[in-house]
Amino acid sequence: MSAPAYESLNPVETIVDGAKHSGTYRVMTGSVIVYYEGEVKFASVGMDRPELVAKWLLTDLVRRAESSGQKRPRH
């Protein structure tokens, strides 16, 4: 039996400007892929834990959404 090409989705949370935001992530072929409010961002895992990379990516997606003036529901 071969291993799946990617892991299942995992929850990830971050706090930006005092508000908690939730997204999901998976690891696929050495990359972390984060999903948040219809947006996707990915980066190589490198030497860091996938959970930490996912949190950084989620924070970046939240800040990008806020800076573009989009009102997003906070979780």
PDB file of N, H, CA, C and O in Angstrom:
ATOM      1  N   MET A   1       0.853  -1.181   0.000  1.00  0.00           N
ATOM      2  CA  MET A   1       0.000   0.000   0.000  1.00  0.00           C
ATOM      3  C   MET A   1       0.893   1.237   0.000  1.00  0.00           C
ATOM      4  O   MET A   1       1.765   1.365   0.859  1.00  0.00           O
ATOM      5  N   SER A   2       0.692   2.137  -0.937  1.00  0.00           N
ATOM      6  H   SER A   2      -0.017   2.033  -1.635  1.00  0.00           H
ATOM      7  CA  SER A   2       1.523   3.335  -1.021  1.00  0.00           C
ATOM      8  C   SER A   2       0.946   4.451  -0.158  1.00  0.00           C
ATOM      9  O   SER A   2      -0.252   4.482   0.126  1.00  0.00           O
ATOM     10  N   ALA A   3       1.813   5.359   0.250  1.00  0.00           N
ATOM     11  H   ALA A   3       2.786   5.334   0.019  1.00  0.00           H
ATOM     12  CA  ALA A   3       1.396   6.502   1.066  1.00  0.00           C
ATOM     13  C   ALA A   3       0.611   7.486   0.207  1.00  0.00           C
ATOM     14  O   ALA A   3       0.870   7.607  -0.990  1.00  0.00           O
ATOM     15  N   PRO A   4      -0.349   8.191   0.810  1.00  0.00           N
ATOM     16  CA  PRO A   4      -1.094   9.186   0.030  1.00  0.00           C
ATOM     17  C   PRO A   4      -0.162  10.314  -0.420  1.00  0.00           C
ATOM     18  O   PRO A   4       0.855  10.577   0.221  1.00  0.00           O
ATOM     19  N   ALA A   5      -0.514  10.977  -1.519  1.00  0.00           N
ATOM     20  H   ALA A   5      -1.341  10.763  -2.039  1.00  0.00           H
ATOM     21  CA  ALA A   5       0.305  12.056  -2.058  1.00  0.00           C
ATOM     22  C   ALA A   5       0.282  13.277  -1.156  1.00  0.00           C
ATOM     23  O   ALA A   5       1.188  14.110  -1.212  1.00  0.00           O
ATOM     24  N   TYR A   6      -0.746  13.390  -0.325  1.00  0.00           N
ATOM     25  H   TYR A   6      -1.481  12.714  -0.279  1.00  0.00           H
ATOM     26  CA  TYR A   6      -0.846  14.534   0.567  1.00  0.00           C
ATOM     27  C   TYR A   6      -1.565  14.133   1.849  1.00  0.00           C
ATOM     28  O   TYR A   6      -2.306  13.151   1.882  1.00  0.00           O
ATOM     29  N   GLU A   7      -1.339  14.896   2.881  1.00  0.00           N
ATOM     30  H   GLU A   7      -0.737  15.694   2.853  1.00  0.00           H
ATOM     31  CA  GLU A   7      -1.997  14.647   4.154  1.00  0.00           C
ATOM     32  C   GLU A   7      -3.400  15.233   4.138  1.00  0.00           C
ATOM     33  O   GLU A   7      -3.737  16.063   3.294  1.00  0.00           O
ATOM     34  N   SER A   8      -4.202  14.788   5.081  1.00  0.00           N
ATOM     35  H   SER A   8      -3.929  14.114   5.767  1.00  0.00           H
ATOM     36  CA  SER A   8      -5.537  15.363   5.214  1.00  0.00           C
ATOM     37  C   SER A   8      -5.425  16.795   5.747  1.00  0.00           C
ATOM     38  O   SER A   8      -4.365  17.215   6.211  1.00  0.00           O
ATOM     39  N   LEU A   9      -6.529  17.531   5.672  1.00  0.00           N
ATOM     40  H   LEU A   9      -7.390  17.190   5.295  1.00  0.00           H
ATOM     41  CA  LEU A   9      -6.533  18.913   6.166  1.00  0.00           C
ATOM     42  C   LEU A   9      -6.426  18.938   7.686  1.00  0.00           C
ATOM     43  O   LEU A   9      -7.020  18.113   8.381  1.00  0.00           O
ATOM     44  N   ASN A  10      -5.667  19.889   8.181  1.00  0.00           N
ATOM     45  H   ASN A  10      -5.184  20.559   7.617  1.00  0.00           H
ATOM     46  CA  ASN A  10      -5.478  20.087   9.618  1.00  0.00           C
ATOM     47  C   ASN A  10      -5.883  21.510   9.970  1.00  0.00           C
ATOM     48  O   ASN A  10      -5.688  22.421   9.166  1.00  0.00           O
ATOM     49  N   PRO A  11      -6.444  21.717  11.157  1.00  0.00           N
ATOM     50  CA  PRO A  11      -6.795  23.084  11.556  1.00  0.00           C
ATOM     51  C   PRO A  11      -5.556  23.885  11.950  1.00  0.00           C
ATOM     52  O   PRO A  11      -4.582  23.333  12.462  1.00  0.00           O
ATOM     53  N   VAL A  12      -5.608  25.185  11.704  1.00  0.00           N
ATOM     54  H   VAL A  12      -6.400  25.634  11.288  1.00  0.00           H
ATOM     55  CA  VAL A  12      -4.548  26.097  12.135  1.00  0.00           C
ATOM     56  C   VAL A  12      -5.210  27.401  12.562  1.00  0.00           C
ATOM     57  O   VAL A  12      -6.174  27.850  11.940  1.00  0.00           O
ATOM     58  N   GLU A  13      -4.690  28.003  13.621  1.00  0.00           N
ATOM     59  H   GLU A  13      -3.908  27.639  14.125  1.00  0.00           H
ATOM     60  CA  GLU A  13      -5.224  29.276  14.111  1.00  0.00           C
ATOM     61  C   GLU A  13      -4.100  30.255  14.333  1.00  0.00           C
ATOM     62  O   GLU A  13      -2.962  29.869  14.605  1.00  0.00           O
ATOM     63  N   THR A  14      -4.431  31.539  14.215  1.00  0.00           N
ATOM     64  H   THR A  14      -5.354  31.853  13.995  1.00  0.00           H
ATOM     65  CA  THR A  14      -3.480  32.599  14.519  1.00  0.00           C
ATOM     66  C   THR A  14      -4.248  33.777  15.087  1.00  0.00           C
ATOM     67  O   THR A  14      -5.449  33.912  14.855  1.00  0.00           O
ATOM     68  N   ILE A  15      -3.567  34.620  15.821  1.00  0.00           N
ATOM     69  H   ILE A  15      -2.591  34.511  16.010  1.00  0.00           H
ATOM     70  CA  ILE A  15      -4.177  35.833  16.363  1.00  0.00           C
ATOM     71  C   ILE A  15      -3.516  37.028  15.692  1.00  0.00           C
ATOM     72  O   ILE A  15      -2.296  37.186  15.735  1.00  0.00           O
ATOM     73  N   VAL A  16      -4.345  37.870  15.068  1.00  0.00           N
ATOM     74  H   VAL A  16      -5.336  37.741  15.032  1.00  0.00           H
ATOM     75  CA  VAL A  16      -3.869  39.075  14.394  1.00  0.00           C
ATOM     76  C   VAL A  16      -4.646  40.245  14.965  1.00  0.00           C
ATOM     77  O   VAL A  16      -5.876  40.265  14.919  1.00  0.00           O
ATOM     78  N   ASP A  17      -3.933  41.211  15.497  1.00  0.00           N
ATOM     79  H   ASP A  17      -2.933  41.194  15.534  1.00  0.00           H
ATOM     80  CA  ASP A  17      -4.550  42.395  16.094  1.00  0.00           C
ATOM     81  C   ASP A  17      -5.615  42.030  17.125  1.00  0.00           C
ATOM     82  O   ASP A  17      -6.672  42.658  17.188  1.00  0.00           O
ATOM     83  N   GLY A  18      -5.328  41.014  17.926  1.00  0.00           N
ATOM     84  H   GLY A  18      -4.470  40.504  17.874  1.00  0.00           H
ATOM     85  CA  GLY A  18      -6.218  40.615  19.004  1.00  0.00           C
ATOM     86  C   GLY A  18      -7.394  39.745  18.611  1.00  0.00           C
ATOM     87  O   GLY A  18      -8.190  39.372  19.473  1.00  0.00           O
ATOM     88  N   ALA A  19      -7.532  39.408  17.326  1.00  0.00           N
ATOM     89  H   ALA A  19      -6.885  39.712  16.626  1.00  0.00           H
ATOM     90  CA  ALA A  19      -8.645  38.575  16.868  1.00  0.00           C
ATOM     91  C   ALA A  19      -8.119  37.224  16.389  1.00  0.00           C
ATOM     92  O   ALA A  19      -7.101  37.150  15.701  1.00  0.00           O
ATOM     93  N   LYS A  20      -8.830  36.154  16.765  1.00  0.00           N
ATOM     94  H   LYS A  20      -9.657  36.214  17.324  1.00  0.00           H
ATOM     95  CA  LYS A  20      -8.434  34.811  16.349  1.00  0.00           C
ATOM     96  C   LYS A  20      -8.999  34.514  14.966  1.00  0.00           C
ATOM     97  O   LYS A  20     -10.167  34.788  14.690  1.00  0.00           O
ATOM     98  N   HIS A  21      -8.161  33.952  14.100  1.00  0.00           N
ATOM     99  H   HIS A  21      -7.212  33.730  14.324  1.00  0.00           H
ATOM    100  CA  HIS A  21      -8.553  33.572  12.749  1.00  0.00           C
ATOM    101  C   HIS A  21      -8.219  32.101  12.558  1.00  0.00           C
ATOM    102  O   HIS A  21      -7.179  31.632  13.021  1.00  0.00           O
ATOM    103  N   SER A  22      -9.094  31.375  11.879  1.00  0.00           N
ATOM    104  H   SER A  22      -9.938  31.756  11.503  1.00  0.00           H
ATOM    105  CA  SER A  22      -8.920  29.943  11.666  1.00  0.00           C
ATOM    106  C   SER A  22      -8.827  29.625  10.188  1.00  0.00           C
ATOM    107  O   SER A  22      -9.496  30.243   9.360  1.00  0.00           O
ATOM    108  N   GLY A  23      -7.996  28.663   9.874  1.00  0.00           N
ATOM    109  H   GLY A  23      -7.453  28.162  10.547  1.00  0.00           H
ATOM    110  CA  GLY A  23      -7.868  28.162   8.520  1.00  0.00           C
ATOM    111  C   GLY A  23      -7.533  26.686   8.585  1.00  0.00           C
ATOM    112  O   GLY A  23      -7.607  26.071   9.649  1.00  0.00           O
ATOM    113  N   THR A  24      -7.167  26.123   7.458  1.00  0.00           N
ATOM    114  H   THR A  24      -7.107  26.622   6.594  1.00  0.00           H
ATOM    115  CA  THR A  24      -6.730  24.727   7.415  1.00  0.00           C
ATOM    116  C   THR A  24      -5.455  24.649   6.591  1.00  0.00           C
ATOM    117  O   THR A  24      -5.149  25.541   5.799  1.00  0.00           O
ATOM    118  N   TYR A  25      -4.716  23.559   6.795  1.00  0.00           N
ATOM    119  H   TYR A  25      -4.964  22.835   7.439  1.00  0.00           H
ATOM    120  CA  TYR A  25      -3.492  23.351   6.012  1.00  0.00           C
ATOM    121  C   TYR A  25      -3.270  21.873   5.775  1.00  0.00           C
ATOM    122  O   TYR A  25      -3.825  21.018   6.465  1.00  0.00           O
ATOM    123  N   ARG A  26      -2.444  21.597   4.783  1.00  0.00           N
ATOM    124  H   ARG A  26      -1.993  22.292   4.223  1.00  0.00           H
ATOM    125  CA  ARG A  26      -1.983  20.237   4.535  1.00  0.00           C
ATOM    126  C   ARG A  26      -0.541  20.315   4.068  1.00  0.00           C
ATOM    127  O   ARG A  26      -0.067  21.363   3.629  1.00  0.00           O
ATOM    128  N   VAL A  27       0.141  19.195   4.170  1.00  0.00           N
ATOM    129  H   VAL A  27      -0.245  18.343   4.526  1.00  0.00           H
ATOM    130  CA  VAL A  27       1.520  19.098   3.698  1.00  0.00           C
ATOM    131  C   VAL A  27       1.512  18.193   2.472  1.00  0.00           C
ATOM    132  O   VAL A  27       0.953  17.097   2.501  1.00  0.00           O
ATOM    133  N   MET A  28       2.137  18.662   1.397  1.00  0.00           N
ATOM    134  H   MET A  28       2.592  19.553   1.374  1.00  0.00           H
ATOM    135  CA  MET A  28       2.172  17.890   0.162  1.00  0.00           C
ATOM    136  C   MET A  28       3.535  18.064  -0.490  1.00  0.00           C
ATOM    137  O   MET A  28       3.942  19.179  -0.815  1.00  0.00           O
ATOM    138  N   THR A  29       4.219  16.977  -0.674  1.00  0.00           N
ATOM    139  H   THR A  29       3.889  16.071  -0.411  1.00  0.00           H
ATOM    140  CA  THR A  29       5.550  16.940  -1.316  1.00  0.00           C
ATOM    141  C   THR A  29       6.487  18.040  -0.820  1.00  0.00           C
ATOM    142  O   THR A  29       7.097  18.754  -1.616  1.00  0.00           O
ATOM    143  N   GLY A  30       6.595  18.167   0.506  1.00  0.00           N
ATOM    144  H   GLY A  30       6.099  17.587   1.152  1.00  0.00           H
ATOM    145  CA  GLY A  30       7.536  19.111   1.094  1.00  0.00           C
ATOM    146  C   GLY A  30       7.051  20.541   1.188  1.00  0.00           C
ATOM    147  O   GLY A  30       7.808  21.424   1.592  1.00  0.00           O
ATOM    148  N   SER A  31       5.802  20.788   0.823  1.00  0.00           N
ATOM    149  H   SER A  31       5.187  20.070   0.495  1.00  0.00           H
ATOM    150  CA  SER A  31       5.239  22.136   0.923  1.00  0.00           C
ATOM    151  C   SER A  31       4.058  22.145   1.881  1.00  0.00           C
ATOM    152  O   SER A  31       3.340  21.154   2.014  1.00  0.00           O
ATOM    153  N   VAL A  32       3.871  23.269   2.541  1.00  0.00           N
ATOM    154  H   VAL A  32       4.455  24.074   2.433  1.00  0.00           H
ATOM    155  CA  VAL A  32       2.705  23.491   3.382  1.00  0.00           C
ATOM    156  C   VAL A  32       1.745  24.359   2.580  1.00  0.00           C
ATOM    157  O   VAL A  32       2.133  25.401   2.051  1.00  0.00           O
ATOM    158  N   ILE A  33       0.495  23.928   2.493  1.00  0.00           N
ATOM    159  H   ILE A  33       0.180  23.082   2.922  1.00  0.00           H
ATOM    160  CA  ILE A  33      -0.530  24.664   1.755  1.00  0.00           C
ATOM    161  C   ILE A  33      -1.605  25.084   2.753  1.00  0.00           C
ATOM    162  O   ILE A  33      -2.186  24.243   3.438  1.00  0.00           O
ATOM    163  N   VAL A  34      -1.868  26.395   2.832  1.00  0.00           N
ATOM    164  H   VAL A  34      -1.396  27.078   2.275  1.00  0.00           H
ATOM    165  CA  VAL A  34      -2.848  26.935   3.780  1.00  0.00           C
ATOM    166  C   VAL A  34      -4.047  27.463   3.006  1.00  0.00           C
ATOM    167  O   VAL A  34      -3.910  28.107   1.966  1.00  0.00           O
ATOM    168  N   TYR A  35      -5.237  27.169   3.547  1.00  0.00           N
ATOM    169  H   TYR A  35      -5.349  26.645   4.392  1.00  0.00           H
ATOM    170  CA  TYR A  35      -6.504  27.620   2.972  1.00  0.00           C
ATOM    171  C   TYR A  35      -7.196  28.519   3.992  1.00  0.00           C
ATOM    172  O   TYR A  35      -7.366  28.140   5.151  1.00  0.00           O
ATOM    173  N   TYR A  36      -7.598  29.722   3.548  1.00  0.00           N
ATOM    174  H   TYR A  36      -7.460  30.029   2.606  1.00  0.00           H
ATOM    175  CA  TYR A  36      -8.268  30.673   4.435  1.00  0.00           C
ATOM    176  C   TYR A  36      -9.242  31.516   3.627  1.00  0.00           C
ATOM    177  O   TYR A  36      -8.839  32.250   2.724  1.00  0.00           O
ATOM    178  N   GLU A  37     -10.526  31.407   3.956  1.00  0.00           N
ATOM    179  H   GLU A  37     -10.853  30.810   4.689  1.00  0.00           H
ATOM    180  CA  GLU A  37     -11.542  32.264   3.341  1.00  0.00           C
ATOM    181  C   GLU A  37     -11.443  32.311   1.814  1.00  0.00           C
ATOM    182  O   GLU A  37     -11.533  33.384   1.219  1.00  0.00           O
ATOM    183  N   GLY A  38     -11.258  31.160   1.188  1.00  0.00           N
ATOM    184  H   GLY A  38     -11.184  30.288   1.671  1.00  0.00           H
ATOM    185  CA  GLY A  38     -11.191  31.111  -0.265  1.00  0.00           C
ATOM    186  C   GLY A  38      -9.834  31.461  -0.856  1.00  0.00           C
ATOM    187  O   GLY A  38      -9.680  31.455  -2.077  1.00  0.00           O
ATOM    188  N   GLU A  39      -8.848  31.766  -0.020  1.00  0.00           N
ATOM    189  H   GLU A  39      -8.973  31.771   0.972  1.00  0.00           H
ATOM    190  CA  GLU A  39      -7.492  32.082  -0.477  1.00  0.00           C
ATOM    191  C   GLU A  39      -6.583  30.897  -0.179  1.00  0.00           C
ATOM    192  O   GLU A  39      -6.844  30.112   0.732  1.00  0.00           O
ATOM    193  N   VAL A  40      -5.522  30.781  -0.954  1.00  0.00           N
ATOM    194  H   VAL A  40      -5.311  31.419  -1.694  1.00  0.00           H
ATOM    195  CA  VAL A  40      -4.553  29.701  -0.782  1.00  0.00           C
ATOM    196  C   VAL A  40      -3.159  30.296  -0.833  1.00  0.00           C
ATOM    197  O   VAL A  40      -2.878  31.180  -1.642  1.00  0.00           O
ATOM    198  N   LYS A  41      -2.283  29.800   0.044  1.00  0.00           N
ATOM    199  H   LYS A  41      -2.512  29.081   0.701  1.00  0.00           H
ATOM    200  CA  LYS A  41      -0.880  30.232   0.031  1.00  0.00           C
ATOM    201  C   LYS A  41      -0.039  29.014   0.405  1.00  0.00           C
ATOM    202  O   LYS A  41      -0.457  28.193   1.222  1.00  0.00           O
ATOM    203  N   PHE A  42       1.140  28.900  -0.189  1.00  0.00           N
ATOM    204  H   PHE A  42       1.480  29.567  -0.852  1.00  0.00           H
ATOM    205  CA  PHE A  42       1.984  27.759   0.130  1.00  0.00           C
ATOM    206  C   PHE A  42       3.444  28.166   0.219  1.00  0.00           C
ATOM    207  O   PHE A  42       3.856  29.196  -0.316  1.00  0.00           O
ATOM    208  N   ALA A  43       4.220  27.334   0.908  1.00  0.00           N
ATOM    209  H   ALA A  43       3.886  26.498   1.343  1.00  0.00           H
ATOM    210  CA  ALA A  43       5.664  27.552   1.060  1.00  0.00           C
ATOM    211  C   ALA A  43       6.320  26.210   1.373  1.00  0.00           C
ATOM    212  O   ALA A  43       5.657  25.277   1.827  1.00  0.00           O
ATOM    213  N   SER A  44       7.617  26.121   1.128  1.00  0.00           N
ATOM    214  H   SER A  44       8.155  26.879   0.759  1.00  0.00           H
ATOM    215  CA  SER A  44       8.371  24.918   1.466  1.00  0.00           C
ATOM    216  C   SER A  44       8.477  24.774   2.965  1.00  0.00           C
ATOM    217  O   SER A  44       8.547  25.762   3.697  1.00  0.00           O
ATOM    218  N   VAL A  45       8.488  23.537   3.411  1.00  0.00           N
ATOM    219  H   VAL A  45       8.432  22.735   2.817  1.00  0.00           H
ATOM    220  CA  VAL A  45       8.609  23.271   4.845  1.00  0.00           C
ATOM    221  C   VAL A  45       9.984  23.668   5.346  1.00  0.00           C
ATOM    222  O   VAL A  45      10.085  24.318   6.387  1.00  0.00           O
ATOM    223  N   GLY A  46      11.040  23.303   4.646  1.00  0.00           N
ATOM    224  H   GLY A  46      10.958  22.775   3.801  1.00  0.00           H
ATOM    225  CA  GLY A  46      12.400  23.629   5.077  1.00  0.00           C
ATOM    226  C   GLY A  46      12.729  22.990   6.410  1.00  0.00           C
ATOM    227  O   GLY A  46      12.410  21.825   6.649  1.00  0.00           O
ATOM    228  N   MET A  47      13.372  23.762   7.279  1.00  0.00           N
ATOM    229  H   MET A  47      13.630  24.709   7.084  1.00  0.00           H
ATOM    230  CA  MET A  47      13.809  23.251   8.572  1.00  0.00           C
ATOM    231  C   MET A  47      12.756  23.456   9.668  1.00  0.00           C
ATOM    232  O   MET A  47      12.932  22.971  10.786  1.00  0.00           O
ATOM    233  N   ASP A  48      11.681  24.156   9.366  1.00  0.00           N
ATOM    234  H   ASP A  48      11.538  24.549   8.457  1.00  0.00           H
ATOM    235  CA  ASP A  48      10.663  24.447  10.373  1.00  0.00           C
ATOM    236  C   ASP A  48       9.565  23.392  10.367  1.00  0.00           C
ATOM    237  O   ASP A  48       9.350  22.704   9.370  1.00  0.00           O
ATOM    238  N   ARG A  49       8.872  23.278  11.502  1.00  0.00           N
ATOM    239  H   ARG A  49       9.047  23.837  12.312  1.00  0.00           H
ATOM    240  CA  ARG A  49       7.746  22.355  11.601  1.00  0.00           C
ATOM    241  C   ARG A  49       6.612  22.835  10.700  1.00  0.00           C
ATOM    242  O   ARG A  49       6.378  24.039  10.601  1.00  0.00           O
ATOM    243  N   PRO A  50       5.910  21.927  10.049  1.00  0.00           N
ATOM    244  CA  PRO A  50       4.802  22.326   9.175  1.00  0.00           C
ATOM    245  C   PRO A  50       3.754  23.177   9.889  1.00  0.00           C
ATOM    246  O   PRO A  50       3.183  24.083   9.282  1.00  0.00           O
ATOM    247  N   GLU A  51       3.493  22.903  11.161  1.00  0.00           N
ATOM    248  H   GLU A  51       3.956  22.167  11.655  1.00  0.00           H
ATOM    249  CA  GLU A  51       2.504  23.673  11.918  1.00  0.00           C
ATOM    250  C   GLU A  51       2.921  25.140  12.029  1.00  0.00           C
ATOM    251  O   GLU A  51       2.084  26.038  11.935  1.00  0.00           O
ATOM    252  N   LEU A  52       4.201  25.373  12.226  1.00  0.00           N
ATOM    253  H   LEU A  52       4.881  24.643  12.302  1.00  0.00           H
ATOM    254  CA  LEU A  52       4.713  26.735  12.356  1.00  0.00           C
ATOM    255  C   LEU A  52       4.637  27.465  11.008  1.00  0.00           C
ATOM    256  O   LEU A  52       4.232  28.626  10.950  1.00  0.00           O
ATOM    257  N   VAL A  53       5.021  26.793   9.949  1.00  0.00           N
ATOM    258  H   VAL A  53       5.350  25.850   9.996  1.00  0.00           H
ATOM    259  CA  VAL A  53       4.938  27.390   8.608  1.00  0.00           C
ATOM    260  C   VAL A  53       3.483  27.722   8.288  1.00  0.00           C
ATOM    261  O   VAL A  53       3.199  28.782   7.731  1.00  0.00           O
ATOM    262  N   ALA A  54       2.562  26.826   8.635  1.00  0.00           N
ATOM    263  H   ALA A  54       2.792  25.965   9.088  1.00  0.00           H
ATOM    264  CA  ALA A  54       1.134  27.056   8.385  1.00  0.00           C
ATOM    265  C   ALA A  54       0.644  28.290   9.131  1.00  0.00           C
ATOM    266  O   ALA A  54      -0.135  29.074   8.590  1.00  0.00           O
ATOM    267  N   LYS A  55       1.094  28.466  10.358  1.00  0.00           N
ATOM    268  H   LYS A  55       1.727  27.829  10.798  1.00  0.00           H
ATOM    269  CA  LYS A  55       0.680  29.635  11.145  1.00  0.00           C
ATOM    270  C   LYS A  55       1.198  30.925  10.502  1.00  0.00           C
ATOM    271  O   LYS A  55       0.468  31.913  10.428  1.00  0.00           O
ATOM    272  N   TRP A  56       2.449  30.924  10.038  1.00  0.00           N
ATOM    273  H   TRP A  56       3.042  30.121  10.098  1.00  0.00           H
ATOM    274  CA  TRP A  56       3.009  32.107   9.363  1.00  0.00           C
ATOM    275  C   TRP A  56       2.216  32.432   8.104  1.00  0.00           C
ATOM    276  O   TRP A  56       1.884  33.591   7.852  1.00  0.00           O
ATOM    277  N   LEU A  57       1.915  31.402   7.317  1.00  0.00           N
ATOM    278  H   LEU A  57       2.184  30.461   7.522  1.00  0.00           H
ATOM    279  CA  LEU A  57       1.170  31.615   6.078  1.00  0.00           C
ATOM    280  C   LEU A  57      -0.235  32.135   6.355  1.00  0.00           C
ATOM    281  O   LEU A  57      -0.717  33.029   5.660  1.00  0.00           O
ATOM    282  N   LEU A  58      -0.895  31.575   7.371  1.00  0.00           N
ATOM    283  H   LEU A  58      -0.504  30.848   7.936  1.00  0.00           H
ATOM    284  CA  LEU A  58      -2.234  32.040   7.728  1.00  0.00           C
ATOM    285  C   LEU A  58      -2.191  33.502   8.154  1.00  0.00           C
ATOM    286  O   LEU A  58      -3.045  34.292   7.752  1.00  0.00           O
ATOM    287  N   THR A  59      -1.207  33.864   8.961  1.00  0.00           N
ATOM    288  H   THR A  59      -0.513  33.223   9.288  1.00  0.00           H
ATOM    289  CA  THR A  59      -1.066  35.256   9.390  1.00  0.00           C
ATOM    290  C   THR A  59      -0.909  36.173   8.184  1.00  0.00           C
ATOM    291  O   THR A  59      -1.501  37.251   8.140  1.00  0.00           O
ATOM    292  N   ASP A  60      -0.117  35.752   7.209  1.00  0.00           N
ATOM    293  H   ASP A  60       0.364  34.876   7.245  1.00  0.00           H
ATOM    294  CA  ASP A  60       0.074  36.550   6.001  1.00  0.00           C
ATOM    295  C   ASP A  60      -1.235  36.695   5.219  1.00  0.00           C
ATOM    296  O   ASP A  60      -1.549  37.782   4.734  1.00  0.00           O
ATOM    297  N   LEU A  61      -1.995  35.611   5.096  1.00  0.00           N
ATOM    298  H   LEU A  61      -1.741  34.728   5.490  1.00  0.00           H
ATOM    299  CA  LEU A  61      -3.278  35.674   4.388  1.00  0.00           C
ATOM    300  C   LEU A  61      -4.268  36.601   5.095  1.00  0.00           C
ATOM    301  O   LEU A  61      -4.988  37.353   4.438  1.00  0.00           O
ATOM    302  N   VAL A  62      -4.305  36.553   6.417  1.00  0.00           N
ATOM    303  H   VAL A  62      -3.720  35.942   6.950  1.00  0.00           H
ATOM    304  CA  VAL A  62      -5.203  37.423   7.184  1.00  0.00           C
ATOM    305  C   VAL A  62      -4.817  38.879   6.978  1.00  0.00           C
ATOM    306  O   VAL A  62      -5.678  39.717   6.710  1.00  0.00           O
ATOM    307  N   ARG A  63      -3.537  39.186   7.099  1.00  0.00           N
ATOM    308  H   ARG A  63      -2.837  38.505   7.316  1.00  0.00           H
ATOM    309  CA  ARG A  63      -3.079  40.567   6.911  1.00  0.00           C
ATOM    310  C   ARG A  63      -3.355  41.055   5.490  1.00  0.00           C
ATOM    311  O   ARG A  63      -3.742  42.208   5.297  1.00  0.00           O
ATOM    312  N   ARG A  64      -3.162  40.198   4.505  1.00  0.00           N
ATOM    313  H   ARG A  64      -2.847  39.262   4.661  1.00  0.00           H
ATOM    314  CA  ARG A  64      -3.436  40.571   3.119  1.00  0.00           C
ATOM    315  C   ARG A  64      -4.925  40.900   2.946  1.00  0.00           C
ATOM    316  O   ARG A  64      -5.270  41.882   2.289  1.00  0.00           O
ATOM    317  N   ALA A  65      -5.797  40.088   3.528  1.00  0.00           N
ATOM    318  H   ALA A  65      -5.517  39.290   4.062  1.00  0.00           H
ATOM    319  CA  ALA A  65      -7.234  40.330   3.428  1.00  0.00           C
ATOM    320  C   ALA A  65      -7.611  41.645   4.101  1.00  0.00           C
ATOM    321  O   ALA A  65      -8.433  42.399   3.582  1.00  0.00           O
ATOM    322  N   GLU A  66      -7.007  41.920   5.262  1.00  0.00           N
ATOM    323  H   GLU A  66      -6.339  41.307   5.684  1.00  0.00           H
ATOM    324  CA  GLU A  66      -7.307  43.163   5.982  1.00  0.00           C
ATOM    325  C   GLU A  66      -6.786  44.376   5.227  1.00  0.00           C
ATOM    326  O   GLU A  66      -7.456  45.408   5.185  1.00  0.00           O
ATOM    327  N   SER A  67      -5.612  44.271   4.637  1.00  0.00           N
ATOM    328  H   SER A  67      -5.068  43.433   4.671  1.00  0.00           H
ATOM    329  CA  SER A  67      -5.028  45.429   3.940  1.00  0.00           C
ATOM    330  C   SER A  67      -5.751  45.731   2.620  1.00  0.00           C
ATOM    331  O   SER A  67      -5.715  46.860   2.131  1.00  0.00           O
ATOM    332  N   SER A  68      -6.400  44.721   2.056  1.00  0.00           N
ATOM    333  H   SER A  68      -6.429  43.804   2.453  1.00  0.00           H
ATOM    334  CA  SER A  68      -7.121  44.946   0.805  1.00  0.00           C
ATOM    335  C   SER A  68      -8.503  45.537   1.061  1.00  0.00           C
ATOM    336  O   SER A  68      -9.253  45.808   0.123  1.00  0.00           O
ATOM    337  N   GLY A  69      -8.837  45.736   2.341  1.00  0.00           N
ATOM    338  H   GLY A  69      -8.228  45.515   3.102  1.00  0.00           H
ATOM    339  CA  GLY A  69     -10.102  46.356   2.680  1.00  0.00           C
ATOM    340  C   GLY A  69     -11.276  45.404   2.722  1.00  0.00           C
ATOM    341  O   GLY A  69     -12.417  45.826   2.911  1.00  0.00           O
ATOM    342  N   GLN A  70     -11.005  44.121   2.546  1.00  0.00           N
ATOM    343  H   GLN A  70     -10.078  43.778   2.393  1.00  0.00           H
ATOM    344  CA  GLN A  70     -12.086  43.159   2.599  1.00  0.00           C
ATOM    345  C   GLN A  70     -12.473  42.909   4.046  1.00  0.00           C
ATOM    346  O   GLN A  70     -11.615  42.676   4.897  1.00  0.00           O
ATOM    347  N   LYS A  71     -13.747  42.959   4.314  1.00  0.00           N
ATOM    348  H   LYS A  71     -14.444  43.149   3.622  1.00  0.00           H
ATOM    349  CA  LYS A  71     -14.227  42.652   5.658  1.00  0.00           C
ATOM    350  C   LYS A  71     -14.420  41.142   5.740  1.00  0.00           C
ATOM    351  O   LYS A  71     -15.245  40.577   5.023  1.00  0.00           O
ATOM    352  N   ARG A  72     -13.677  40.508   6.592  1.00  0.00           N
ATOM    353  H   ARG A  72     -13.007  40.966   7.174  1.00  0.00           H
ATOM    354  CA  ARG A  72     -13.761  39.074   6.771  1.00  0.00           C
ATOM    355  C   ARG A  72     -14.368  38.778   8.130  1.00  0.00           C
ATOM    356  O   ARG A  72     -14.087  39.485   9.097  1.00  0.00           O
ATOM    357  N   PRO A  73     -15.191  37.754   8.221  1.00  0.00           N
ATOM    358  CA  PRO A  73     -15.706  37.384   9.539  1.00  0.00           C
ATOM    359  C   PRO A  73     -14.567  36.855  10.399  1.00  0.00           C
ATOM    360  O   PRO A  73     -13.676  36.159   9.914  1.00  0.00           O
ATOM    361  N   ARG A  74     -14.609  37.185  11.643  1.00  0.00           N
ATOM    362  H   ARG A  74     -15.333  37.751  12.038  1.00  0.00           H
ATOM    363  CA  ARG A  74     -13.563  36.714  12.558  1.00  0.00           C
ATOM    364  C   ARG A  74     -14.085  35.510  13.309  1.00  0.00           C
ATOM    365  O   ARG A  74     -15.244  35.475  13.723  1.00  0.00           O
ATOM    366  N   HIS A  75     -13.222  34.520  13.483  1.00  0.00           N
ATOM    367  H   HIS A  75     -12.281  34.548  13.146  1.00  0.00           H
ATOM    368  CA  HIS A  75     -13.609  33.264  14.132  1.00  0.00           C
ATOM    369  C   HIS A  75     -13.082  33.242  15.533  1.00  0.00           C
ATOM    370  O   HIS A  75     -13.296  32.271  16.258  1.00  0.00           O
TER     371      HIS A  75
END
